[in-house]
Amino acid sequence: MKTASLIMGILSIFGMFLGFIPCLGAFNWINIPFAILGLIISILAYTRNDNEPKGNAKAGIALCAIAMIFGLVRLMLGGGVV
């Protein structure tokens, strides 16, 4: 589950960069819910009680949060959110 959260974080960062390309800003409407889902999975993986390292879950939380915040800012600046 920790590896899945890291992979979702990486994919959401790639989606964020894709949404920064002119004329593809509407892609953020797909990427933001994906980043929110990845953030939820990352938080669940981080709070799970086991003896494994939690580095992948921390990275997933950070990447998904960054993708979500910058995607929302991009939508606001581009006029996608009124």
Rosetta blueprint (number, residue, H / E / L):
1 M L
2 K H
3 T H
4 A H
5 S H
6 L H
7 I H
8 M H
9 G H
10 I H
11 L H
12 S H
13 I H
14 F H
15 G H
16 M H
17 F H
18 L H
19 G H
20 F L
21 I L
22 P L
23 C L
24 L L
25 G H
26 A H
27 F H
28 N H
29 W H
30 I H
31 N H
32 I H
33 P H
34 F H
35 A H
36 I H
37 L H
38 G H
39 L H
40 I H
41 I H
42 S H
43 I H
44 L H
45 A H
46 Y H
47 T H
48 R L
49 N L
50 D L
51 N L
52 E L
53 P L
54 K L
55 G H
56 N H
57 A H
58 K H
59 A H
60 G H
61 I H
62 A H
63 L H
64 C H
65 A H
66 I H
67 A H
68 M H
69 I H
70 F H
71 G H
72 L H
73 V H
74 R H
75 L H
76 M H
77 L H
78 G H
79 G L
80 G L
81 V L
82 V L
